[in-house]
Amino acid sequence: MVDELLFFAMWRISGTAPPLAVLPSGLRDVGRALPFSHLVTAVQDPWFGFGWNGTDLAALAAYALAASAPALWFFRRD
């Protein structure tokens, strides 16, 4: 239940549901720090012809590495 609430809250303020331009400035700043905003930019930029954005892809890789360390520790096999 909690993970679903966090997912939908993150989804709403990261620019996935409404664009970041329509959010208030405080939510926009928080939304830019979330992984979904980097994912949206990494998908939208090539789609609209701006090319690949290496910083967003690097941020997504950093989030993946940061999430894999506790996951490996938590789900380790005995």
PDB file with SEQRES, HELIX, SHEET and CRYST1 records, atoms N, CA, C and O in Angstrom:
SEQRES   1 A   78  MET VAL ASP GLU LEU LEU PHE PHE ALA MET TRP ARG ILE          
SEQRES   2 A   78  SER GLY THR ALA PRO PRO LEU ALA VAL LEU PRO SER GLY          
SEQRES   3 A   78  LEU ARG ASP VAL GLY ARG ALA LEU PRO PHE SER HIS LEU          
SEQRES   4 A   78  VAL THR ALA VAL GLN ASP PRO TRP PHE GLY PHE GLY TRP          
SEQRES   5 A   78  ASN GLY THR ASP LEU ALA ALA LEU ALA ALA TYR ALA LEU          
SEQRES   6 A   78  ALA ALA SER ALA PRO ALA LEU TRP PHE PHE ARG ARG ASP          
HELIX    1 AA1 VAL A    2  ILE A   13  1                                  12    
HELIX    2 AA2 LEU A   20  VAL A   22  5                                   3    
HELIX    3 AA3 SER A   25  ARG A   32  1                                   8    
HELIX    4 AA4 PRO A   35  TRP A   47  1                                  13    
HELIX    5 AA5 GLY A   54  PHE A   74  1                                  21    
CRYST1    1.000    1.000    1.000  90.00  90.00  90.00 P 1           1          
ATOM      1  N   MET A   1       0.816  -1.188   0.000  1.00  0.00           N  
ATOM      2  CA  MET A   1       0.000   0.000   0.000  1.00  0.00           C  
ATOM      3  C   MET A   1       0.865   1.260   0.000  1.00  0.00           C  
ATOM      4  O   MET A   1       0.618   2.200  -0.755  1.00  0.00           O  
ATOM      5  N   VAL A   2       1.887   1.260   0.863  1.00  0.00           N  
ATOM      6  CA  VAL A   2       2.756   2.428   0.952  1.00  0.00           C  
ATOM      7  C   VAL A   2       3.544   2.610  -0.336  1.00  0.00           C  
ATOM      8  O   VAL A   2       3.725   3.737  -0.798  1.00  0.00           O  
ATOM      9  N   ASP A   3       4.017   1.506  -0.925  1.00  0.00           N  
ATOM     10  CA  ASP A   3       4.779   1.622  -2.161  1.00  0.00           C  
ATOM     11  C   ASP A   3       3.923   2.161  -3.299  1.00  0.00           C  
ATOM     12  O   ASP A   3       4.427   2.882  -4.160  1.00  0.00           O  
ATOM     13  N   GLU A   4       2.644   1.824  -3.316  1.00  0.00           N  
ATOM     14  CA  GLU A   4       1.755   2.363  -4.346  1.00  0.00           C  
ATOM     15  C   GLU A   4       1.531   3.857  -4.151  1.00  0.00           C  
ATOM     16  O   GLU A   4       1.483   4.609  -5.124  1.00  0.00           O  
ATOM     17  N   LEU A   5       1.395   4.291  -2.904  1.00  0.00           N  
ATOM     18  CA  LEU A   5       1.236   5.714  -2.638  1.00  0.00           C  
ATOM     19  C   LEU A   5       2.485   6.496  -3.031  1.00  0.00           C  
ATOM     20  O   LEU A   5       2.387   7.577  -3.612  1.00  0.00           O  
ATOM     21  N   LEU A   6       3.658   5.950  -2.715  1.00  0.00           N  
ATOM     22  CA  LEU A   6       4.894   6.615  -3.110  1.00  0.00           C  
ATOM     23  C   LEU A   6       5.042   6.665  -4.628  1.00  0.00           C  
ATOM     24  O   LEU A   6       5.475   7.677  -5.180  1.00  0.00           O  
ATOM     25  N   PHE A   7       4.682   5.572  -5.301  1.00  0.00           N  
ATOM     26  CA  PHE A   7       4.768   5.548  -6.758  1.00  0.00           C  
ATOM     27  C   PHE A   7       3.874   6.619  -7.374  1.00  0.00           C  
ATOM     28  O   PHE A   7       4.330   7.379  -8.229  1.00  0.00           O  
ATOM     29  N   PHE A   8       2.640   6.693  -6.966  1.00  0.00           N  
ATOM     30  CA  PHE A   8       1.724   7.648  -7.580  1.00  0.00           C  
ATOM     31  C   PHE A   8       2.074   9.090  -7.211  1.00  0.00           C  
ATOM     32  O   PHE A   8       1.887   9.991  -8.028  1.00  0.00           O  
ATOM     33  N   ALA A   9       2.575   9.323  -6.006  1.00  0.00           N  
ATOM     34  CA  ALA A   9       3.024  10.667  -5.649  1.00  0.00           C  
ATOM     35  C   ALA A   9       4.227  11.062  -6.497  1.00  0.00           C  
ATOM     36  O   ALA A   9       4.291  12.182  -7.003  1.00  0.00           O  
ATOM     37  N   MET A  10       5.175  10.151  -6.652  1.00  0.00           N  
ATOM     38  CA  MET A  10       6.346  10.412  -7.477  1.00  0.00           C  
ATOM     39  C   MET A  10       5.950  10.611  -8.937  1.00  0.00           C  
ATOM     40  O   MET A  10       6.505  11.465  -9.628  1.00  0.00           O  
ATOM     41  N   TRP A  11       5.007   9.833  -9.391  1.00  0.00           N  
ATOM     42  CA  TRP A  11       4.537   9.900 -10.780  1.00  0.00           C  
ATOM     43  C   TRP A  11       3.885  11.242 -11.063  1.00  0.00           C  
ATOM     44  O   TRP A  11       4.077  11.809 -12.139  1.00  0.00           O  
ATOM     45  N   ARG A  12       3.124  11.753 -10.122  1.00  0.00           N  
ATOM     46  CA  ARG A  12       2.394  13.001 -10.346  1.00  0.00           C  
ATOM     47  C   ARG A  12       3.304  14.230 -10.363  1.00  0.00           C  
ATOM     48  O   ARG A  12       3.032  15.172 -11.107  1.00  0.00           O  
ATOM     49  N   ILE A  13       4.373  14.250  -9.567  1.00  0.00           N  
ATOM     50  CA  ILE A  13       5.189  15.461  -9.486  1.00  0.00           C  
ATOM     51  C   ILE A  13       6.490  15.373 -10.272  1.00  0.00           C  
ATOM     52  O   ILE A  13       7.300  16.296 -10.203  1.00  0.00           O  
ATOM     53  N   SER A  14       6.717  14.295 -11.016  1.00  0.00           N  
ATOM     54  CA  SER A  14       7.976  14.164 -11.748  1.00  0.00           C  
ATOM     55  C   SER A  14       7.862  14.576 -13.205  1.00  0.00           C  
ATOM     56  O   SER A  14       8.838  14.467 -13.947  1.00  0.00           O  
ATOM     57  N   GLY A  15       6.717  15.039 -13.627  1.00  0.00           N  
ATOM     58  CA  GLY A  15       6.554  15.449 -15.013  1.00  0.00           C  
ATOM     59  C   GLY A  15       6.009  14.359 -15.903  1.00  0.00           C  
ATOM     60  O   GLY A  15       5.936  14.538 -17.119  1.00  0.00           O  
ATOM     61  N   THR A  16       5.628  13.241 -15.334  1.00  0.00           N  
ATOM     62  CA  THR A  16       5.082  12.147 -16.125  1.00  0.00           C  
ATOM     63  C   THR A  16       3.599  12.346 -16.382  1.00  0.00           C  
ATOM     64  O   THR A  16       3.139  12.148 -17.506  1.00  0.00           O  
ATOM     65  N   ALA A  17       2.851  12.729 -15.378  1.00  0.00           N  
ATOM     66  CA  ALA A  17       1.410  12.941 -15.561  1.00  0.00           C  
ATOM     67  C   ALA A  17       1.157  14.363 -16.068  1.00  0.00           C  
ATOM     68  O   ALA A  17       0.845  14.522 -17.248  1.00  0.00           O  
ATOM     69  N   PRO A  18       1.274  15.402 -15.238  1.00  0.00           N  
ATOM     70  CA  PRO A  18       1.245  16.751 -15.805  1.00  0.00           C  
ATOM     71  C   PRO A  18       2.678  17.183 -16.125  1.00  0.00           C  
ATOM     72  O   PRO A  18       3.607  16.743 -15.447  1.00  0.00           O  
ATOM     73  N   PRO A  19       2.882  18.020 -17.127  1.00  0.00           N  
ATOM     74  CA  PRO A  19       4.243  18.497 -17.411  1.00  0.00           C  
ATOM     75  C   PRO A  19       4.776  19.343 -16.253  1.00  0.00           C  
ATOM     76  O   PRO A  19       4.010  19.952 -15.506  1.00  0.00           O  
ATOM     77  N   LEU A  20       6.089  19.366 -16.121  1.00  0.00           N  
ATOM     78  CA  LEU A  20       6.698  20.128 -15.032  1.00  0.00           C  
ATOM     79  C   LEU A  20       6.382  21.617 -15.122  1.00  0.00           C  
ATOM     80  O   LEU A  20       6.379  22.309 -14.104  1.00  0.00           O  
ATOM     81  N   ALA A  21       6.121  22.110 -16.313  1.00  0.00           N  
ATOM     82  CA  ALA A  21       5.870  23.541 -16.492  1.00  0.00           C  
ATOM     83  C   ALA A  21       4.589  24.005 -15.800  1.00  0.00           C  
ATOM     84  O   ALA A  21       4.473  25.182 -15.459  1.00  0.00           O  
ATOM     85  N   VAL A  22       3.635  23.115 -15.587  1.00  0.00           N  
ATOM     86  CA  VAL A  22       2.377  23.530 -14.963  1.00  0.00           C  
ATOM     87  C   VAL A  22       2.388  23.349 -13.447  1.00  0.00           C  
ATOM     88  O   VAL A  22       1.431  23.743 -12.781  1.00  0.00           O  
ATOM     89  N   LEU A  23       3.434  22.769 -12.893  1.00  0.00           N  
ATOM     90  CA  LEU A  23       3.521  22.558 -11.446  1.00  0.00           C  
ATOM     91  C   LEU A  23       4.055  23.818 -10.761  1.00  0.00           C  
ATOM     92  O   LEU A  23       4.774  24.599 -11.383  1.00  0.00           O  
ATOM     93  N   PRO A  24       3.712  24.022  -9.490  1.00  0.00           N  
ATOM     94  CA  PRO A  24       4.305  25.136  -8.739  1.00  0.00           C  
ATOM     95  C   PRO A  24       5.817  24.950  -8.601  1.00  0.00           C  
ATOM     96  O   PRO A  24       6.323  23.834  -8.724  1.00  0.00           O  
ATOM     97  N   SER A  25       6.514  26.012  -8.354  1.00  0.00           N  
ATOM     98  CA  SER A  25       7.982  25.971  -8.362  1.00  0.00           C  
ATOM     99  C   SER A  25       8.548  25.005  -7.321  1.00  0.00           C  
ATOM    100  O   SER A  25       9.548  24.339  -7.590  1.00  0.00           O  
ATOM    101  N   GLY A  26       7.937  24.912  -6.146  1.00  0.00           N  
ATOM    102  CA  GLY A  26       8.424  23.983  -5.126  1.00  0.00           C  
ATOM    103  C   GLY A  26       8.307  22.535  -5.561  1.00  0.00           C  
ATOM    104  O   GLY A  26       9.239  21.750  -5.387  1.00  0.00           O  
ATOM    105  N   LEU A  27       7.166  22.183  -6.125  1.00  0.00           N  
ATOM    106  CA  LEU A  27       6.989  20.815  -6.629  1.00  0.00           C  
ATOM    107  C   LEU A  27       7.870  20.546  -7.834  1.00  0.00           C  
ATOM    108  O   LEU A  27       8.338  19.424  -8.027  1.00  0.00           O  
ATOM    109  N   ARG A  28       8.099  21.564  -8.641  1.00  0.00           N  
ATOM    110  CA  ARG A  28       8.963  21.412  -9.803  1.00  0.00           C  
ATOM    111  C   ARG A  28      10.386  21.074  -9.371  1.00  0.00           C  
ATOM    112  O   ARG A  28      11.039  20.234  -9.990  1.00  0.00           O  
ATOM    113  N   ASP A  29      10.867  21.720  -8.317  1.00  0.00           N  
ATOM    114  CA  ASP A  29      12.218  21.456  -7.815  1.00  0.00           C  
ATOM    115  C   ASP A  29      12.322  20.045  -7.248  1.00  0.00           C  
ATOM    116  O   ASP A  29      13.306  19.347  -7.490  1.00  0.00           O  
ATOM    117  N   VAL A  30      11.319  19.630  -6.504  1.00  0.00           N  
ATOM    118  CA  VAL A  30      11.313  18.264  -5.967  1.00  0.00           C  
ATOM    119  C   VAL A  30      11.187  17.256  -7.102  1.00  0.00           C  
ATOM    120  O   VAL A  30      11.859  16.225  -7.087  1.00  0.00           O  
ATOM    121  N   GLY A  31      10.346  17.534  -8.073  1.00  0.00           N  
ATOM    122  CA  GLY A  31      10.135  16.626  -9.189  1.00  0.00           C  
ATOM    123  C   GLY A  31      11.366  16.414 -10.040  1.00  0.00           C  
ATOM    124  O   GLY A  31      11.562  15.330 -10.590  1.00  0.00           O  
ATOM    125  N   ARG A  32      12.207  17.446 -10.157  1.00  0.00           N  
ATOM    126  CA  ARG A  32      13.430  17.307 -10.953  1.00  0.00           C  
ATOM    127  C   ARG A  32      14.454  16.395 -10.297  1.00  0.00           C  
ATOM    128  O   ARG A  32      15.355  15.894 -10.970  1.00  0.00           O  
ATOM    129  N   ALA A  33      14.332  16.173  -9.002  1.00  0.00           N  
ATOM    130  CA  ALA A  33      15.270  15.302  -8.293  1.00  0.00           C  
ATOM    131  C   ALA A  33      14.846  13.841  -8.326  1.00  0.00           C  
ATOM    132  O   ALA A  33      15.613  12.972  -7.913  1.00  0.00           O  
ATOM    133  N   LEU A  34      13.649  13.556  -8.804  1.00  0.00           N  
ATOM    134  CA  LEU A  34      13.147  12.181  -8.819  1.00  0.00           C  
ATOM    135  C   LEU A  34      13.603  11.437 -10.071  1.00  0.00           C  
ATOM    136  O   LEU A  34      13.834  12.060 -11.107  1.00  0.00           O  
ATOM    137  N   PRO A  35      13.736  10.118  -9.989  1.00  0.00           N  
ATOM    138  CA  PRO A  35      14.194   9.352 -11.151  1.00  0.00           C  
ATOM    139  C   PRO A  35      13.248   9.420 -12.344  1.00  0.00           C  
ATOM    140  O   PRO A  35      13.701   9.366 -13.487  1.00  0.00           O  
ATOM    141  N   PHE A  36      11.953   9.536 -12.104  1.00  0.00           N  
ATOM    142  CA  PHE A  36      11.002   9.573 -13.218  1.00  0.00           C  
ATOM    143  C   PHE A  36      11.233  10.779 -14.116  1.00  0.00           C  
ATOM    144  O   PHE A  36      11.052  10.683 -15.330  1.00  0.00           O  
ATOM    145  N   SER A  37      11.628  11.913 -13.545  1.00  0.00           N  
ATOM    146  CA  SER A  37      11.845  13.101 -14.374  1.00  0.00           C  
ATOM    147  C   SER A  37      13.010  12.890 -15.330  1.00  0.00           C  
ATOM    148  O   SER A  37      12.970  13.348 -16.472  1.00  0.00           O  
ATOM    149  N   HIS A  38      14.052  12.193 -14.864  1.00  0.00           N  
ATOM    150  CA  HIS A  38      15.175  11.887 -15.752  1.00  0.00           C  
ATOM    151  C   HIS A  38      14.756  10.897 -16.835  1.00  0.00           C  
ATOM    152  O   HIS A  38      15.207  10.988 -17.977  1.00  0.00           O  
ATOM    153  N   LEU A  39      13.908   9.973 -16.477  1.00  0.00           N  
ATOM    154  CA  LEU A  39      13.413   9.013 -17.453  1.00  0.00           C  
ATOM    155  C   LEU A  39      12.561   9.701 -18.511  1.00  0.00           C  
ATOM    156  O   LEU A  39      12.686   9.404 -19.699  1.00  0.00           O  
ATOM    157  N   VAL A  40      11.702  10.611 -18.090  1.00  0.00           N  
ATOM    158  CA  VAL A  40      10.851  11.346 -19.033  1.00  0.00           C  
ATOM    159  C   VAL A  40      11.715  12.147 -20.002  1.00  0.00           C  
ATOM    160  O   VAL A  40      11.470  12.137 -21.208  1.00  0.00           O  
ATOM    161  N   THR A  41      12.712  12.831 -19.485  1.00  0.00           N  
ATOM    162  CA  THR A  41      13.590  13.624 -20.346  1.00  0.00           C  
ATOM    163  C   THR A  41      14.401  12.736 -21.281  1.00  0.00           C  
ATOM    164  O   THR A  41      14.592  13.075 -22.449  1.00  0.00           O  
ATOM    165  N   ALA A  42      14.882  11.596 -20.773  1.00  0.00           N  
ATOM    166  CA  ALA A  42      15.673  10.686 -21.604  1.00  0.00           C  
ATOM    167  C   ALA A  42      14.842  10.088 -22.735  1.00  0.00           C  
ATOM    168  O   ALA A  42      15.393   9.743 -23.781  1.00  0.00           O  
ATOM    169  N   VAL A  43      13.547   9.959 -22.553  1.00  0.00           N  
ATOM    170  CA  VAL A  43      12.681   9.432 -23.603  1.00  0.00           C  
ATOM    171  C   VAL A  43      12.195  10.551 -24.528  1.00  0.00           C  
ATOM    172  O   VAL A  43      12.130  10.362 -25.743  1.00  0.00           O  
ATOM    173  N   GLN A  44      11.854  11.709 -23.967  1.00  0.00           N  
ATOM    174  CA  GLN A  44      11.284  12.789 -24.762  1.00  0.00           C  
ATOM    175  C   GLN A  44      12.300  13.497 -25.653  1.00  0.00           C  
ATOM    176  O   GLN A  44      11.968  13.870 -26.778  1.00  0.00           O  
ATOM    177  N   ASP A  45      13.514  13.687 -25.185  1.00  0.00           N  
ATOM    178  CA  ASP A  45      14.487  14.436 -25.984  1.00  0.00           C  
ATOM    179  C   ASP A  45      14.748  13.797 -27.349  1.00  0.00           C  
ATOM    180  O   ASP A  45      14.672  14.503 -28.354  1.00  0.00           O  
ATOM    181  N   PRO A  46      15.048  12.510 -27.437  1.00  0.00           N  
ATOM    182  CA  PRO A  46      15.222  11.932 -28.780  1.00  0.00           C  
ATOM    183  C   PRO A  46      13.918  11.926 -29.582  1.00  0.00           C  
ATOM    184  O   PRO A  46      13.940  12.055 -30.806  1.00  0.00           O  
ATOM    185  N   TRP A  47      12.805  11.779 -28.905  1.00  0.00           N  
ATOM    186  CA  TRP A  47      11.517  11.757 -29.586  1.00  0.00           C  
ATOM    187  C   TRP A  47      11.241  13.087 -30.284  1.00  0.00           C  
ATOM    188  O   TRP A  47      10.721  13.114 -31.399  1.00  0.00           O  
ATOM    189  N   PHE A  48      11.591  14.183 -29.621  1.00  0.00           N  
ATOM    190  CA  PHE A  48      11.347  15.509 -30.182  1.00  0.00           C  
ATOM    191  C   PHE A  48      12.516  16.015 -31.027  1.00  0.00           C  
ATOM    192  O   PHE A  48      12.484  17.150 -31.503  1.00  0.00           O  
ATOM    193  N   GLY A  49      13.545  15.191 -31.218  1.00  0.00           N  
ATOM    194  CA  GLY A  49      14.650  15.552 -32.099  1.00  0.00           C  
ATOM    195  C   GLY A  49      15.787  16.297 -31.444  1.00  0.00           C  
ATOM    196  O   GLY A  49      16.597  16.898 -32.150  1.00  0.00           O  
ATOM    197  N   PHE A  50      15.888  16.288 -30.114  1.00  0.00           N  
ATOM    198  CA  PHE A  50      16.972  16.982 -29.425  1.00  0.00           C  
ATOM    199  C   PHE A  50      18.199  16.103 -29.217  1.00  0.00           C  
ATOM    200  O   PHE A  50      19.221  16.594 -28.738  1.00  0.00           O  
ATOM    201  N   GLY A  51      18.128  14.826 -29.560  1.00  0.00           N  
ATOM    202  CA  GLY A  51      19.254  13.915 -29.366  1.00  0.00           C  
ATOM    203  C   GLY A  51      19.271  13.331 -27.960  1.00  0.00           C  
ATOM    204  O   GLY A  51      18.405  13.622 -27.136  1.00  0.00           O  
ATOM    205  N   TRP A  52      20.278  12.501 -27.708  1.00  0.00           N  
ATOM    206  CA  TRP A  52      20.401  11.846 -26.409  1.00  0.00           C  
ATOM    207  C   TRP A  52      21.006  12.800 -25.405  1.00  0.00           C  
ATOM    208  O   TRP A  52      21.941  13.537 -25.717  1.00  0.00           O  
ATOM    209  N   ASN A  53      20.471  12.786 -24.203  1.00  0.00           N  
ATOM    210  CA  ASN A  53      20.974  13.610 -23.117  1.00  0.00           C  
ATOM    211  C   ASN A  53      21.758  12.707 -22.173  1.00  0.00           C  
ATOM    212  O   ASN A  53      21.168  11.916 -21.437  1.00  0.00           O  
ATOM    213  N   GLY A  54      23.073  12.821 -22.192  1.00  0.00           N  
ATOM    214  CA  GLY A  54      23.917  11.947 -21.391  1.00  0.00           C  
ATOM    215  C   GLY A  54      23.770  12.139 -19.893  1.00  0.00           C  
ATOM    216  O   GLY A  54      23.965  11.195 -19.127  1.00  0.00           O  
ATOM    217  N   THR A  55      23.429  13.350 -19.463  1.00  0.00           N  
ATOM    218  CA  THR A  55      23.322  13.587 -18.023  1.00  0.00           C  
ATOM    219  C   THR A  55      22.110  12.864 -17.437  1.00  0.00           C  
ATOM    220  O   THR A  55      22.176  12.345 -16.323  1.00  0.00           O  
ATOM    221  N   ASP A  56      21.014  12.830 -18.178  1.00  0.00           N  
ATOM    222  CA  ASP A  56      19.838  12.111 -17.671  1.00  0.00           C  
ATOM    223  C   ASP A  56      20.081  10.608 -17.660  1.00  0.00           C  
ATOM    224  O   ASP A  56      19.651   9.920 -16.734  1.00  0.00           O  
ATOM    225  N   LEU A  57      20.759  10.098 -18.668  1.00  0.00           N  
ATOM    226  CA  LEU A  57      21.074   8.668 -18.688  1.00  0.00           C  
ATOM    227  C   LEU A  57      22.046   8.311 -17.567  1.00  0.00           C  
ATOM    228  O   LEU A  57      21.923   7.248 -16.958  1.00  0.00           O  
ATOM    229  N   ALA A  58      23.005   9.183 -17.292  1.00  0.00           N  
ATOM    230  CA  ALA A  58      23.940   8.946 -16.189  1.00  0.00           C  
ATOM    231  C   ALA A  58      23.213   9.007 -14.844  1.00  0.00           C  
ATOM    232  O   ALA A  58      23.518   8.227 -13.941  1.00  0.00           O  
ATOM    233  N   ALA A  59      22.262   9.918 -14.706  1.00  0.00           N  
ATOM    234  CA  ALA A  59      21.484   9.996 -13.463  1.00  0.00           C  
ATOM    235  C   ALA A  59      20.655   8.734 -13.276  1.00  0.00           C  
ATOM    236  O   ALA A  59      20.545   8.224 -12.161  1.00  0.00           O  
ATOM    237  N   LEU A  60      20.070   8.227 -14.357  1.00  0.00           N  
ATOM    238  CA  LEU A  60      19.305   6.982 -14.247  1.00  0.00           C  
ATOM    239  C   LEU A  60      20.206   5.814 -13.872  1.00  0.00           C  
ATOM    240  O   LEU A  60      19.804   4.956 -13.087  1.00  0.00           O  
ATOM    241  N   ALA A  61      21.418   5.765 -14.418  1.00  0.00           N  
ATOM    242  CA  ALA A  61      22.365   4.712 -14.051  1.00  0.00           C  
ATOM    243  C   ALA A  61      22.771   4.834 -12.587  1.00  0.00           C  
ATOM    244  O   ALA A  61      22.911   3.824 -11.897  1.00  0.00           O  
ATOM    245  N   ALA A  62      22.960   6.059 -12.110  1.00  0.00           N  
ATOM    246  CA  ALA A  62      23.318   6.258 -10.697  1.00  0.00           C  
ATOM    247  C   ALA A  62      22.188   5.827  -9.779  1.00  0.00           C  
ATOM    248  O   ALA A  62      22.433   5.203  -8.746  1.00  0.00           O  
ATOM    249  N   TYR A  63      20.938   6.155 -10.146  1.00  0.00           N  
ATOM    250  CA  TYR A  63      19.796   5.705  -9.345  1.00  0.00           C  
ATOM    251  C   TYR A  63      19.713   4.178  -9.329  1.00  0.00           C  
ATOM    252  O   TYR A  63      19.405   3.584  -8.296  1.00  0.00           O  
ATOM    253  N   ALA A  64      19.986   3.543 -10.468  1.00  0.00           N  
ATOM    254  CA  ALA A  64      19.929   2.080 -10.537  1.00  0.00           C  
ATOM    255  C   ALA A  64      21.007   1.452  -9.662  1.00  0.00           C  
ATOM    256  O   ALA A  64      20.746   0.478  -8.955  1.00  0.00           O  
ATOM    257  N   LEU A  65      22.205   2.001  -9.706  1.00  0.00           N  
ATOM    258  CA  LEU A  65      23.284   1.476  -8.857  1.00  0.00           C  
ATOM    259  C   LEU A  65      22.999   1.709  -7.379  1.00  0.00           C  
ATOM    260  O   LEU A  65      23.253   0.838  -6.547  1.00  0.00           O  
ATOM    261  N   ALA A  66      22.474   2.876  -7.058  1.00  0.00           N  
ATOM    262  CA  ALA A  66      22.161   3.172  -5.658  1.00  0.00           C  
ATOM    263  C   ALA A  66      21.036   2.286  -5.134  1.00  0.00           C  
ATOM    264  O   ALA A  66      21.020   1.947  -3.951  1.00  0.00           O  
ATOM    265  N   ALA A  67      20.111   1.913  -5.984  1.00  0.00           N  
ATOM    266  CA  ALA A  67      19.012   1.043  -5.551  1.00  0.00           C  
ATOM    267  C   ALA A  67      19.433  -0.418  -5.519  1.00  0.00           C  
ATOM    268  O   ALA A  67      18.857  -1.208  -4.771  1.00  0.00           O  
ATOM    269  N   SER A  68      20.427  -0.788  -6.317  1.00  0.00           N  
ATOM    270  CA  SER A  68      20.811  -2.204  -6.360  1.00  0.00           C  
ATOM    271  C   SER A  68      21.608  -2.627  -5.131  1.00  0.00           C  
ATOM    272  O   SER A  68      21.534  -3.787  -4.728  1.00  0.00           O  
ATOM    273  N   ALA A  69      22.358  -1.726  -4.533  1.00  0.00           N  
ATOM    274  CA  ALA A  69      23.153  -2.093  -3.354  1.00  0.00           C  
ATOM    275  C   ALA A  69      22.280  -2.546  -2.188  1.00  0.00           C  
ATOM    276  O   ALA A  69      22.516  -3.635  -1.663  1.00  0.00           O  
ATOM    277  N   PRO A  70      21.276  -1.764  -1.752  1.00  0.00           N  
ATOM    278  CA  PRO A  70      20.432  -2.281  -0.669  1.00  0.00           C  
ATOM    279  C   PRO A  70      19.578  -3.469  -1.092  1.00  0.00           C  
ATOM    280  O   PRO A  70      19.253  -4.324  -0.267  1.00  0.00           O  
ATOM    281  N   ALA A  71      19.214  -3.530  -2.364  1.00  0.00           N  
ATOM    282  CA  ALA A  71      18.422  -4.673  -2.826  1.00  0.00           C  
ATOM    283  C   ALA A  71      19.240  -5.957  -2.757  1.00  0.00           C  
ATOM    284  O   ALA A  71      18.727  -7.000  -2.350  1.00  0.00           O  
ATOM    285  N   LEU A  72      20.513  -5.885  -3.153  1.00  0.00           N  
ATOM    286  CA  LEU A  72      21.366  -7.070  -3.070  1.00  0.00           C  
ATOM    287  C   LEU A  72      21.577  -7.502  -1.625  1.00  0.00           C  
ATOM    288  O   LEU A  72      21.614  -8.697  -1.332  1.00  0.00           O  
ATOM    289  N   TRP A  73      21.716  -6.541  -0.723  1.00  0.00           N  
ATOM    290  CA  TRP A  73      21.888  -6.886   0.683  1.00  0.00           C  
ATOM    291  C   TRP A  73      20.604  -7.462   1.259  1.00  0.00           C  
ATOM    292  O   TRP A  73      20.651  -8.442   2.002  1.00  0.00           O  
ATOM    293  N   PHE A  74      19.476  -6.882   0.937  1.00  0.00           N  
ATOM    294  CA  PHE A  74      18.205  -7.305   1.517  1.00  0.00           C  
ATOM    295  C   PHE A  74      17.769  -8.666   0.980  1.00  0.00           C  
ATOM    296  O   PHE A  74      17.224  -9.479   1.727  1.00  0.00           O  
ATOM    297  N   PHE A  75      18.001  -8.917  -0.292  1.00  0.00           N  
ATOM    298  CA  PHE A  75      17.527 -10.154  -0.915  1.00  0.00           C  
ATOM    299  C   PHE A  75      18.641 -11.183  -1.094  1.00  0.00           C  
ATOM    300  O   PHE A  75      18.548 -12.047  -1.966  1.00  0.00           O  
ATOM    301  N   ARG A  76      19.665 -11.104  -0.301  1.00  0.00           N  
ATOM    302  CA  ARG A  76      20.763 -12.072  -0.437  1.00  0.00           C  
ATOM    303  C   ARG A  76      20.303 -13.467  -0.044  1.00  0.00           C  
ATOM    304  O   ARG A  76      19.382 -13.642   0.754  1.00  0.00           O  
ATOM    305  N   ARG A  77      20.949 -14.417  -0.607  1.00  0.00           N  
ATOM    306  CA  ARG A  77      20.615 -15.833  -0.332  1.00  0.00           C  
ATOM    307  C   ARG A  77      21.550 -16.377   0.735  1.00  0.00           C  
ATOM    308  O   ARG A  77      22.728 -16.019   0.774  1.00  0.00           O  
ATOM    309  N   ASP A  78      21.046 -17.214   1.576  1.00  0.00           N  
ATOM    310  CA  ASP A  78      21.879 -17.830   2.610  1.00  0.00           C  
ATOM    311  C   ASP A  78      22.579 -19.056   2.091  1.00  0.00           C  
ATOM    312  O   ASP A  78      23.323 -19.701   2.830  1.00  0.00           O  
TER     313      ASP A  78                                                      
END                                                                             
